[in-house]
Structures are given as C-alpha cells and as structure tokens.
Amino acid sequence: MSSAMPHIVLSSIDADYASAAATDSDFLLQRRVIEISDGILALRPYRRREVQEAAQGTVDVGTVRGAAVVEAAVVKAALVGLKAGRLSDNAAPPSSEAASRKDLRADTEWLLLVAHAYASRTVRVAEGGQPEPVGA
C-alpha cells in the first residue's frame, strides 16, 4: 500500500522526537495502524461493491476471518483500480467489522487478519478486478 500511496507514511519531523519514538513499540504500532487505516481510507473511491459482493459469496461472512478475506479482496481490487486510474462507479462501503474495533489491540488484530488474507491469496483479484477463490 505504501508503494502505491507513499503519502500515507508519516514523516519524521523532529530527529530527536523520532529517535525517542523509535524505541517505543506502542507508538510504532499505533503509527503503523494509522498509516494502514489512512491507506484504506484513501482507497475508498476505488473500492468496488461488486468485488465485495463476489468475495462475500466465497466465504462465511459471519466470521471475523471471512470478513477479513472480503476486506482483503476489496483492498486488493482497489489497489488495482488505483494503479489503473479507474474509480469505482458503485463504491463498496467500509467493513463493518473494521468499524467495530475500538482500541489499538483490536485494530491491530483486525489488520493482521486482513494482511494475512491479502498475502495468503485466499482470494485473488483477476484482471477484470473480480475476486477469484484460490485453493480448495
């Protein structure tokens, strides 16, 4: 995400502040969660409802893992749309599962599930931006 949208990565303004913060794991984790959340927010115009609906048909959306797979497919397709300069005509709403998270730990756990689903290719995005299930 950061290679497609480098502006989501927070810059270090003060070298002394950055040096002190570099040793604070909670600060670094919170900073990373914010960057990823900002990236997902920046992808909103590229989130496609049809990708979301197709991905929902491949998993049990009543589970957190299923919701993470759907979100991973939507994010993956949105990045494809961003790179192609193709805005969505019918934007997918944000994940209700993500919205239910109220603290850093819960946000981190959610984003880790989404990242795992994204990286594991549980759902891959085909050329046309549609998700395709992979594996058995």
Secondary structure as UniProt FT lines:
FT   TURN            2..4
FT   HELIX           6..8
FT   HELIX           15..21
FT   TURN            22..23
FT   HELIX           25..42
FT   HELIX           44..46
FT   HELIX           49..56
FT   TURN            57..58
FT   TURN            61..62
FT   HELIX           64..84
FT   HELIX           96..99
FT   HELIX           104..120
FT   STRAND          123..125
FT   TURN            127..128
FT   STRAND          131..133
//
